[in-house]
C-alpha cells in the first residue's frame, strides 16, 4: 500500500511544472490531462502498472528457472521472451492460436501442450489483466471498470501459484519450476510476488465496487479444485 501511495504522489508531482513568470517569480502550471483525472483514476493508473510490472517480473523469474521454455518459442534470449510478453499486443502468438486469458493460461498445465509453457501462463494472466482494465493504460473521469473482472483476476493469480506448486506431468515432473521448497535453500519469492499482485487487484476491486455503489462478497473457493475463472465476456 505504501508503495502504491508513493507512486500516486509521483504521478501527482509529474503533472505539475514550474516556470518563471514575467515578474521573475516562479509559477506552477498543471498539465491539462491531469485535471481530467480523479484520485481514483490516478490510483487505477498506478495499480495497473504495478500489476503488469509484477507479472513481467514473475515471467523473468520463471524463464530463469525454466530456460528450455523460451527456446521452444524460438526466442534468442530470456530477455527477448520477456520483451515479447511486454509488447504482447504487437506480436503474433501462433503457438496459442486465438487463445488468451484463462484458456491460454490453462495450456501451461496441459499434458499435450508442447509450446512455451511460461509464455502460455504469463500471456494468459497478462491478457486477463488487460481485459480487467478495459485494455487501457490510462484512466479518466468517465472511464469505468467492472469489479467482478478485477476480483476474478485476483482469484486467478491464486489459482496460478497453486498450479505452479502442484501440477505435474504423468512422469511426476513439475510442468514449470517455481518456488524452491528445499529447506536448505528455501525460496518463496514467486508466492510472495503473486500475493502482492493479488492484494493490488483485490484493493482495486474494492475501490471500483465502492465507486459503482456495489458490495463485493468473497465466495469460498477451494483453489485445489478450481479452474481459472472467466474475466470479461
MOVENDA-V426975 format. One record per run of one state. SS is the DSSP state (~ for helix, > for strand, _ for the rest). FROM is the first residue (numbers start at 1). TO is the last residue. If there is no record, write none. Layout:
SS&FROM&TO, SS&FROM&TO
This chain:
_&1&1, ~&2&14, _&15&15, >&16&20, _&21&25, >&26&30, _&31&31, ~&32&35, _&36&38, ~&39&65, _&66&66, ~&67&72, _&73&77, ~&78&86, _&87&87, ~&88&90, _&91&93, ~&94&96, _&97&100, ~&101&107, _&108&116, ~&117&132, _&133&146, ~&147&166, _&167&167, >&168&168, _&169&173, >&174&174, _&175&179, >&180&180, _&181&182, ~&183&185, _&186&186, >&187&187, _&188&188, ~&189&211, _&212&222, ~&223&225, _&226&233
